[in-house]
Amino acid sequence: MKNIIFFGPPGAGKGTQAKVISEYLNISHLSTGDILRKKLLDNDELAKELKSIMSSGNLVSDEILNSIVSLRLKNERVNGFILDGYPRTIAQSKFLDNFLMKNSISINHIFNIQINFQTLQERILKRSSEESREDDNIDVIKTRYNEYLNSTEKVSNLYKQKNSTIFQEVDGSQQIHEITQKIKEILKKS
């Protein structure tokens, strides 16, 4: 059983790699972005609130994400999981650490996919045209990237300090298959 966290700025390829690795290891891929986008299809107050938050590029509250993730992790803890897009804030990381400790779950690998803003911007705009995602435009990209720098990057750095033996930096500017190969090599060594 493997439990993995993927970090990196929006558009770095976390979702792509998490999907490939979840199939490779036959474990669940828990993408908060996918979970939230599915919730947007509901016609309720939370869906309307989420649409407003996400279309502006802002992050969904810790309370909402913590509740979503903890429910999913309770179901997935037997086989293993990949967290993609969570934790993004210090509060979320404290919630996750407490949840993992209370449920005797440990994280085996943390991958941080690094990429510069220019490459990131080009990738996201390309993805937007291919997938018709409303949350992929220049203003939203800048907002999300700044949110990442001000919040998630601090969480990633915290995990790097606390979990240096399982924390791996991955060059996100490479081709998808090269990144996947690097991650698989790290997984095979453990």
Short mmCIF file of the C-alpha atoms (twelve columns), coordinates in Angstrom:
data_MODEL
# 
_entry.id   MODEL 
# 
loop_
_atom_site.group_PDB 
_atom_site.id 
_atom_site.type_symbol 
_atom_site.label_atom_id 
_atom_site.label_alt_id 
_atom_site.label_comp_id 
_atom_site.label_asym_id 
_atom_site.label_seq_id 
_atom_site.Cartn_x 
_atom_site.Cartn_y 
_atom_site.Cartn_z 
_atom_site.pdbx_PDB_model_num 
ATOM 1   C CA . MET A 1   0.000   0.000  0.000   1 
ATOM 2   C CA . LYS A 2   1.295   3.428  -0.981  1 
ATOM 3   C CA . ASN A 3   0.017   6.796  0.194   1 
ATOM 4   C CA . ILE A 4   1.325   9.702  -1.855  1 
ATOM 5   C CA . ILE A 5   0.989   13.492 -1.951  1 
ATOM 6   C CA . PHE A 6   1.655   15.541 -5.098  1 
ATOM 7   C CA . PHE A 7   2.628   19.214 -4.752  1 
ATOM 8   C CA . GLY A 8   3.310   21.807 -7.432  1 
ATOM 9   C CA . PRO A 9   1.791   24.959 -8.883  1 
ATOM 10  C CA . PRO A 10  -1.447  24.792 -10.909 1 
ATOM 11  C CA . GLY A 11  -0.675  23.396 -14.359 1 
ATOM 12  C CA . ALA A 12  2.570   21.689 -13.293 1 
ATOM 13  C CA . GLY A 13  1.197   18.269 -14.205 1 
ATOM 14  C CA . LYS A 14  0.192   16.996 -10.750 1 
ATOM 15  C CA . GLY A 15  -3.142  15.676 -12.011 1 
ATOM 16  C CA . THR A 16  -1.628  14.031 -15.069 1 
ATOM 17  C CA . GLN A 17  1.085   12.304 -13.045 1 
ATOM 18  C CA . ALA A 18  -1.265  11.372 -10.205 1 
ATOM 19  C CA . LYS A 19  -3.636  9.712  -12.683 1 
ATOM 20  C CA . VAL A 20  -0.854  7.710  -14.355 1 
ATOM 21  C CA . ILE A 21  0.713   6.673  -11.046 1 
ATOM 22  C CA . SER A 22  -2.667  5.732  -9.523  1 
ATOM 23  C CA . GLU A 23  -3.227  3.348  -12.450 1 
ATOM 24  C CA . TYR A 24  0.350   2.068  -12.193 1 
ATOM 25  C CA . LEU A 25  -0.026  1.313  -8.463  1 
ATOM 26  C CA . ASN A 26  -3.762  0.507  -8.642  1 
ATOM 27  C CA . ILE A 27  -4.634  3.036  -5.921  1 
ATOM 28  C CA . SER A 28  -7.185  5.853  -5.759  1 
ATOM 29  C CA . HIS A 29  -6.426  9.286  -7.171  1 
ATOM 30  C CA . LEU A 30  -8.102  11.885 -4.962  1 
ATOM 31  C CA . SER A 31  -8.052  15.142 -6.894  1 
ATOM 32  C CA . THR A 32  -9.746  17.948 -5.023  1 
ATOM 33  C CA . GLY A 33  -10.046 19.836 -8.320  1 
ATOM 34  C CA . ASP A 34  -11.956 16.960 -9.960  1 
ATOM 35  C CA . ILE A 35  -14.118 16.463 -6.876  1 
ATOM 36  C CA . LEU A 36  -14.987 20.169 -6.808  1 
ATOM 37  C CA . ARG A 37  -15.658 20.354 -10.566 1 
ATOM 38  C CA . LYS A 38  -18.091 17.413 -10.218 1 
ATOM 39  C CA . LYS A 39  -19.792 19.207 -7.337  1 
ATOM 40  C CA . LEU A 40  -20.304 22.229 -9.633  1 
ATOM 41  C CA . LEU A 41  -22.726 20.104 -11.679 1 
ATOM 42  C CA . ASP A 42  -25.104 19.912 -8.720  1 
ATOM 43  C CA . ASN A 43  -27.829 22.516 -8.570  1 
ATOM 44  C CA . ASP A 44  -27.547 23.473 -4.909  1 
ATOM 45  C CA . GLU A 45  -26.273 26.400 -2.843  1 
ATOM 46  C CA . LEU A 46  -22.827 24.879 -2.284  1 
ATOM 47  C CA . ALA A 47  -22.406 24.375 -6.042  1 
ATOM 48  C CA . LYS A 48  -23.309 28.031 -6.657  1 
ATOM 49  C CA . GLU A 49  -20.893 29.172 -3.965  1 
ATOM 50  C CA . LEU A 50  -18.121 26.960 -5.374  1 
ATOM 51  C CA . LYS A 51  -18.710 28.263 -8.908  1 
ATOM 52  C CA . SER A 52  -18.299 31.847 -7.721  1 
ATOM 53  C CA . ILE A 53  -15.121 31.010 -5.784  1 
ATOM 54  C CA . MET A 54  -13.513 28.884 -8.503  1 
ATOM 55  C CA . SER A 55  -14.344 31.132 -11.472 1 
ATOM 56  C CA . SER A 56  -12.527 33.990 -9.735  1 
ATOM 57  C CA . GLY A 57  -9.467  31.775 -9.192  1 
ATOM 58  C CA . ASN A 58  -9.728  31.788 -5.414  1 
ATOM 59  C CA . LEU A 59  -9.329  28.690 -3.276  1 
ATOM 60  C CA . VAL A 60  -12.208 26.836 -1.660  1 
ATOM 61  C CA . SER A 61  -12.337 27.100 2.158   1 
ATOM 62  C CA . ASP A 62  -10.325 24.750 4.335   1 
ATOM 63  C CA . GLU A 63  -13.489 23.579 6.066   1 
ATOM 64  C CA . ILE A 64  -15.115 22.413 2.807   1 
ATOM 65  C CA . LEU A 65  -11.979 20.691 1.520   1 
ATOM 66  C CA . ASN A 66  -11.131 19.066 4.862   1 
ATOM 67  C CA . SER A 67  -14.580 17.536 5.041   1 
ATOM 68  C CA . ILE A 68  -14.438 16.256 1.441   1 
ATOM 69  C CA . VAL A 69  -10.945 14.789 1.811   1 
ATOM 70  C CA . SER A 70  -11.498 13.137 5.191   1 
ATOM 71  C CA . LEU A 71  -14.617 11.362 3.899   1 
ATOM 72  C CA . ARG A 72  -12.728 10.067 0.872   1 
ATOM 73  C CA . LEU A 73  -9.642  9.025  2.862   1 
ATOM 74  C CA . LYS A 74  -11.745 6.972  5.271   1 
ATOM 75  C CA . ASN A 75  -12.915 4.948  2.256   1 
ATOM 76  C CA . GLU A 76  -9.519  4.679  0.576   1 
ATOM 77  C CA . ARG A 77  -7.154  3.974  3.452   1 
ATOM 78  C CA . VAL A 78  -7.113  0.205  2.912   1 
ATOM 79  C CA . ASN A 79  -5.648  0.182  -0.604  1 
ATOM 80  C CA . GLY A 80  -3.698  3.427  -0.642  1 
ATOM 81  C CA . PHE A 81  -4.251  6.805  -2.249  1 
ATOM 82  C CA . ILE A 82  -2.753  9.772  -4.047  1 
ATOM 83  C CA . LEU A 83  -3.639  13.268 -2.847  1 
ATOM 84  C CA . ASP A 84  -3.567  15.805 -5.674  1 
ATOM 85  C CA . GLY A 85  -4.334  19.423 -4.805  1 
ATOM 86  C CA . TYR A 86  -4.470  18.862 -1.061  1 
ATOM 87  C CA . PRO A 87  -3.241  20.093 1.397   1 
ATOM 88  C CA . ARG A 88  -2.944  23.650 0.072   1 
ATOM 89  C CA . THR A 89  -2.877  25.621 3.313   1 
ATOM 90  C CA . ILE A 90  -1.149  25.289 6.679   1 
ATOM 91  C CA . ALA A 91  -4.572  24.704 8.284   1 
ATOM 92  C CA . GLN A 92  -5.299  21.885 5.803   1 
ATOM 93  C CA . SER A 93  -1.893  20.318 6.459   1 
ATOM 94  C CA . LYS A 94  -2.525  20.376 10.238  1 
ATOM 95  C CA . PHE A 95  -5.964  18.827 9.682   1 
ATOM 96  C CA . LEU A 96  -4.461  16.149 7.413   1 
ATOM 97  C CA . ASP A 97  -1.600  15.362 9.811   1 
ATOM 98  C CA . ASN A 98  -4.070  14.974 12.699  1 
ATOM 99  C CA . PHE A 99  -6.412  12.845 10.584  1 
ATOM 100 C CA . LEU A 100 -3.551  10.578 9.461   1 
ATOM 101 C CA . MET A 101 -2.250  10.204 13.014  1 
ATOM 102 C CA . LYS A 102 -5.710  9.404  14.467  1 
ATOM 103 C CA . ASN A 103 -6.285  6.787  11.760  1 
ATOM 104 C CA . SER A 104 -2.753  5.303  11.846  1 
ATOM 105 C CA . ILE A 105 -2.091  6.212  8.217   1 
ATOM 106 C CA . SER A 106 1.346   7.230  6.984   1 
ATOM 107 C CA . ILE A 107 2.451   8.992  3.815   1 
ATOM 108 C CA . ASN A 108 5.087   7.025  1.878   1 
ATOM 109 C CA . HIS A 109 6.066   9.544  -0.811  1 
ATOM 110 C CA . ILE A 110 5.727   13.267 -1.420  1 
ATOM 111 C CA . PHE A 111 6.458   14.549 -4.933  1 
ATOM 112 C CA . ASN A 112 6.902   18.262 -5.616  1 
ATOM 113 C CA . ILE A 113 6.686   19.041 -9.339  1 
ATOM 114 C CA . GLN A 114 8.593   22.258 -10.018 1 
ATOM 115 C CA . ILE A 115 8.056   24.470 -13.073 1 
ATOM 116 C CA . ASN A 116 8.563   28.132 -13.980 1 
ATOM 117 C CA . PHE A 117 5.635   30.513 -14.494 1 
ATOM 118 C CA . GLN A 118 6.134   31.050 -18.254 1 
ATOM 119 C CA . THR A 119 6.002   27.317 -19.036 1 
ATOM 120 C CA . LEU A 120 3.102   26.971 -16.646 1 
ATOM 121 C CA . GLN A 121 1.120   29.737 -18.358 1 
ATOM 122 C CA . GLU A 122 1.657   28.187 -21.798 1 
ATOM 123 C CA . ARG A 123 0.555   24.765 -20.534 1 
ATOM 124 C CA . ILE A 124 -2.583  26.021 -18.838 1 
ATOM 125 C CA . LEU A 125 -3.700  28.044 -21.863 1 
ATOM 126 C CA . LYS A 126 -3.159  24.984 -24.060 1 
ATOM 127 C CA . ARG A 127 -5.153  22.836 -21.621 1 
ATOM 128 C CA . SER A 128 -7.903  25.453 -21.617 1 
ATOM 129 C CA . SER A 129 -8.312  25.280 -25.389 1 
ATOM 130 C CA . GLU A 130 -8.263  21.459 -25.365 1 
ATOM 131 C CA . GLU A 131 -10.547 20.874 -22.369 1 
ATOM 132 C CA . SER A 132 -12.699 24.046 -22.445 1 
ATOM 133 C CA . ARG A 133 -12.108 24.739 -18.763 1 
ATOM 134 C CA . GLU A 134 -13.580 28.062 -17.670 1 
ATOM 135 C CA . ASP A 135 -11.101 28.337 -14.809 1 
ATOM 136 C CA . ASP A 136 -8.131  28.469 -17.227 1 
ATOM 137 C CA . ASN A 137 -7.591  32.059 -18.379 1 
ATOM 138 C CA . ILE A 138 -4.742  34.556 -17.856 1 
ATOM 139 C CA . ASP A 139 -6.282  36.392 -14.883 1 
ATOM 140 C CA . VAL A 140 -7.269  33.178 -13.125 1 
ATOM 141 C CA . ILE A 141 -3.839  31.653 -13.853 1 
ATOM 142 C CA . LYS A 142 -2.094  34.618 -12.207 1 
ATOM 143 C CA . THR A 143 -4.449  34.531 -9.212  1 
ATOM 144 C CA . ARG A 144 -4.014  30.782 -8.760  1 
ATOM 145 C CA . TYR A 145 -0.226  31.002 -9.134  1 
ATOM 146 C CA . ASN A 146 -0.027  33.794 -6.549  1 
ATOM 147 C CA . GLU A 147 -2.275  31.777 -4.215  1 
ATOM 148 C CA . TYR A 148 0.135   28.878 -4.701  1 
ATOM 149 C CA . LEU A 149 3.181   31.035 -3.876  1 
ATOM 150 C CA . ASN A 150 1.515   32.597 -0.832  1 
ATOM 151 C CA . SER A 151 -0.005  29.424 0.567   1 
ATOM 152 C CA . THR A 152 0.668   26.004 -0.965  1 
ATOM 153 C CA . GLU A 153 4.380   26.518 -1.556  1 
ATOM 154 C CA . LYS A 154 4.727   27.192 2.194   1 
ATOM 155 C CA . VAL A 155 2.918   23.907 2.908   1 
ATOM 156 C CA . SER A 156 5.191   22.082 0.477   1 
ATOM 157 C CA . ASN A 157 8.275   23.589 2.149   1 
ATOM 158 C CA . LEU A 158 6.931   22.555 5.562   1 
ATOM 159 C CA . TYR A 159 6.481   18.960 4.379   1 
ATOM 160 C CA . LYS A 160 9.964   19.051 2.868   1 
ATOM 161 C CA . GLN A 161 11.426  20.037 6.255   1 
ATOM 162 C CA . LYS A 162 9.379   17.517 8.253   1 
ATOM 163 C CA . ASN A 163 9.590   14.621 5.754   1 
ATOM 164 C CA . SER A 164 12.916  15.057 3.972   1 
ATOM 165 C CA . THR A 165 13.456  11.300 3.537   1 
ATOM 166 C CA . ILE A 166 10.246  10.834 1.506   1 
ATOM 167 C CA . PHE A 167 10.128  14.260 -0.190  1 
ATOM 168 C CA . GLN A 168 11.243  14.323 -3.844  1 
ATOM 169 C CA . GLU A 169 11.685  17.321 -6.157  1 
ATOM 170 C CA . VAL A 170 10.712  16.573 -9.775  1 
ATOM 171 C CA . ASP A 171 11.469  18.761 -12.808 1 
ATOM 172 C CA . GLY A 172 8.063   19.572 -14.291 1 
ATOM 173 C CA . SER A 173 9.440   21.162 -17.462 1 
ATOM 174 C CA . GLN A 174 10.257  17.746 -18.937 1 
ATOM 175 C CA . GLN A 175 7.949   15.748 -21.183 1 
ATOM 176 C CA . ILE A 176 5.097   13.895 -19.448 1 
ATOM 177 C CA . HIS A 177 6.622   10.445 -20.018 1 
ATOM 178 C CA . GLU A 178 10.010  11.596 -18.672 1 
ATOM 179 C CA . ILE A 179 8.396   12.890 -15.473 1 
ATOM 180 C CA . THR A 180 6.421   9.657  -15.107 1 
ATOM 181 C CA . GLN A 181 9.584   7.587  -15.578 1 
ATOM 182 C CA . LYS A 182 11.410  9.596  -12.892 1 
ATOM 183 C CA . ILE A 183 8.532   9.099  -10.426 1 
ATOM 184 C CA . LYS A 184 8.318   5.354  -11.187 1 
ATOM 185 C CA . GLU A 185 12.080  5.013  -10.600 1 
ATOM 186 C CA . ILE A 186 11.716  6.656  -7.182  1 
ATOM 187 C CA . LEU A 187 8.769   4.381  -6.320  1 
ATOM 188 C CA . LYS A 188 10.668  1.240  -7.356  1 
ATOM 189 C CA . LYS A 189 13.572  2.122  -5.037  1 
ATOM 190 C CA . SER A 190 11.355  2.056  -1.965  1 
# 
